[in-house]
Each structure stands twice: as C-alpha cells, then as structure tokens.
C-alpha cells in the first residue's frame, strides 16, 4: 500500500528471515536491544484481519524469534500487538521484546479487560465486534486486552518488566542504531549455530 513503510520497506532494517506470508526484522526504533517485529507481507491493518491459514506461520515465526532471544540475549520475551488501538503503522506487525519476567503478574491478570485466550480466533471475533484490541503473550500466557483506556496498569507492569519509562505518550527509548545493527549481527551468528 502506498505510504506504508512496511510495504515499501523504505529505510527499514534488513530482513532476518521470511516465510510465505511474513517477514521478521529488527524494529527500526527498538524499545530495547533485541526488539524484533514479525510483519505480514500482505497489507492488513492487524493480525485479526489475516486469514486463519496464516496462524501457524505466525506461531512458528514467533517461536523462532523467542528461541533466538533466549539464546542470543539470554532473556524471555513478550509478544505484543496493538490491534489498531495504539498503532503507529497501520500494518499487521507483532512485537517481540526482551523482558525480565516470564509471567503476567496477578494484579494485571485481575483486570477485567484481560481475557485468557487460546489461539487467535478469539482475537478475530473481538476485532469484528469492537474494531480494535491489544494482544499480549508472555510465558505461554495469551491475553486479549479489550478497550482503549485499560493500558495504564499494563503499562506499569511493562515498565517494571523492561526497565523502561513511559511519559504518557510514548516509551523513553535509550537504544541506538548500533543496537539494531547488533541484533542483525547476533541473528546471523545464531543462524550459524554460534550460540548454545
């Protein structure tokens, strides 16, 4: 689609790997070193608009990036999607970000807006009914976050799990272009089997 940076790939980092429907690359503006995006090749606003047939590819790509982050960065990871709510680029993309925890804490789990889900079909159904969502997965726990105004407690947990601060509008990044290049270098080394 014209004007979409993920379609044109203008000034984007190198692709780490691709499948029939997806490609993975370092985030150009990473929240933390190791921040990877899994992006649909087809221009869709979010993964809830993708055909169900792509779900297995998303799962395999996510598992591959998680293994990389665990082995090359020695950290668990969070999968996050702003399903239209909070997006800056309206093209389906999943963030995989290194974090300091492997579980969603009880105080976040207790939020009425968080729903445990299995698979992506409940996300599609919610999107069809509500027009947006957020998706989070950590430590095998998948949650759909409904509504726009429910992110403050989730944001506080993410700040604690990442060491980042949020100024009310955006995360305060301390990464550099060198972090993006380092991720690509580590990926190449990992692909060669250089990490245990």
C-alpha positions in Angstrom: 0.0 0.0 0.0 1.3 3.4 -0.9 2.8 5.3 2.0 3.2 2.2 4.2 6.8 1.8 5.5 6.3 -2.0 5.9 5.0 -2.4 2.3 7.7 -0.1 0.7 10.4 -1.2 3.2 12.0 2.3 2.7 14.7 2.9 5.2 13.9 -0.2 7.2 16.4 -2.6 8.8 17.4 -5.8 6.9 15.1 -8.8 6.9 16.2 -11.5 9.3 14.0 -14.2 7.7 10.8 -14.6 5.8 8.1 -17.1 5.2 5.4 -17.3 2.6 3.2 -14.7 4.4 5.6 -12.9 6.9 9.0 -11.4 7.4 10.9 -10.6 10.5 13.2 -7.7 11.1 14.7 -5.6 13.9 12.5 -2.8 15.0 14.0 0.4 13.5 13.3 2.2 16.8 13.6 -0.6 19.3 12.3 -0.2 22.8 15.2 -2.5 24.0 18.1 -4.3 22.4 16.7 -7.4 20.7 13.3 -5.9 19.7 12.1 -7.8 16.7 9.0 -7.3 14.5 7.1 -10.0 12.7 5.3 -8.3 9.8 2.7 -9.6 7.4 3.7 -9.3 3.7 0.1 -8.6 2.8 -1.1 -5.2 3.8 -3.7 -5.7 6.6 -4.4 -3.4 9.5 -3.8 -6.0 12.1 -3.4 -9.8 12.5 -7.1 -10.2 13.3 -7.7 -9.4 9.6 -5.3 -12.1 8.4 -6.7 -15.4 7.2 -6.7 -18.2 9.7 -4.4 -20.1 7.4 -1.6 -17.7 8.4 -1.9 -18.5 12.2 0.5 -21.5 12.0 3.2 -19.3 10.3 2.8 -16.6 12.9 3.2 -19.3 15.7 6.3 -20.8 14.0 7.9 -17.3 13.4 7.2 -16.3 16.9 8.7 -19.5 18.3 11.8 -19.0 16.2 12.4 -15.4 17.4 11.7 -16.4 21.0 14.4 -19.1 20.7 16.8 -16.5 19.3 16.1 -14.0 22.1 16.6 -16.7 24.7 19.8 -18.0 23.3 21.4 -14.8 21.9 20.1 -12.3 24.5 19.6 -14.7 27.4 16.1 -13.4 28.1 12.5 -14.4 27.9 10.3 -12.3 25.6 7.0 -10.6 25.4 4.8 -10.8 22.2 2.7 -7.6 21.8 0.3 -6.4 19.2 -1.6 -3.1 19.1 -4.5 -4.4 17.1 -5.4 -1.0 15.7 -5.6 0.5 19.2 -2.3 2.4 19.7 -0.8 1.5 16.4 1.6 4.0 14.7 1.9 2.0 11.5 -1.5 0.5 10.4 0.0 -2.7 9.0 -0.1 -6.0 10.9 3.0 -6.4 13.0 3.8 -8.3 16.2 6.5 -7.0 18.6 8.8 -9.5 20.3 10.6 -7.7 23.1 13.1 -9.0 25.7 11.7 -8.7 29.3 12.7 -9.6 32.8 9.7 -11.9 33.6 8.1 -15.0 32.3 4.6 -14.4 33.7 1.8 -11.8 33.8 1.5 -10.6 37.4 -1.7 -11.3 39.4 -2.6 -7.6 39.6 -2.6 -7.4 35.8 -4.3 -10.8 35.4 -7.1 -9.5 37.6 -8.0 -6.7 35.2 -11.5 -7.2 33.8 -10.2 -6.1 30.3 -7.8 -9.1 30.1 -9.2 -12.3 28.8 -7.2 -15.6 28.6 -7.4 -16.9 25.1 -6.2 -20.0 23.2 -5.2 -19.2 19.7 -6.1 -16.2 17.5 -9.7 -16.9 16.7 -11.0 -15.0 19.8 -8.9 -12.0 18.7 -10.6 -12.1 15.3 -14.0 -12.3 16.9 -13.3 -9.4 19.3 -11.9 -7.3 16.5 -15.0 -7.9 14.4 -17.2 -6.8 17.3 -15.2 -4.0 18.8 -12.9 -2.7 16.0 -9.7 -3.0 18.0 -7.7 -4.8 20.6 -4.4 -5.4 22.2 -2.7 -8.8 22.4 0.0 -9.9 24.8 1.7 -13.2 25.3 4.4 -14.0 27.9 5.5 -17.3 29.3 2.8 -19.1 27.3 0.1 -17.0 28.7 -2.0 -15.4 25.9 -4.3 -12.5 26.7 -6.6 -10.3 24.8 -6.9 -6.8 26.1 -10.2 -5.2 25.3 -10.9 -1.4 25.2 -8.8 1.6 24.7 -8.5 3.0 28.2 -7.2 0.0 30.1 -3.5 0.1 29.4 -2.2 2.1 32.5 -1.8 -1.0 34.8 -0.4 -3.0 31.9 2.0 -0.1 31.1 3.1 -0.1 34.7 3.8 -3.8 34.6 5.7 -3.4 31.3 7.8 -0.6 32.7 8.8 -2.8 35.6 9.4 -5.9 33.3 11.6 -3.9 30.9 13.2 -1.1 32.9 11.7 1.5 30.6 9.7 4.6 31.5 6.6 5.9 29.8 6.0 9.6 29.6 2.2 9.3 29.0 2.6 9.4 25.2 5.5 7.1 24.4 8.2 4.9 25.8 11.5 6.6 26.6 13.9 4.6 24.4 17.6 4.5 25.1 18.6 2.4 22.2 20.7 3.5 19.2 21.1 2.4 15.6 24.0 0.3 16.8 21.5 -1.8 18.8 19.6 -2.5 15.5 22.9 -3.5 13.8 23.9 -5.6 16.8 20.6 -7.5 16.6 21.2 -8.3 12.9 24.8 -9.4 13.7 23.6 -11.7 16.6 20.9 -13.1 14.3 23.5 -14.1 11.7 25.7 -15.7 14.4 22.7 -17.5 15.8 21.7 -18.8 12.4 25.2 -20.2 12.1 24.8 -22.1 15.3 27.2 -19.9 17.3 25.0 -19.6 20.3 24.4 -22.6 22.6 
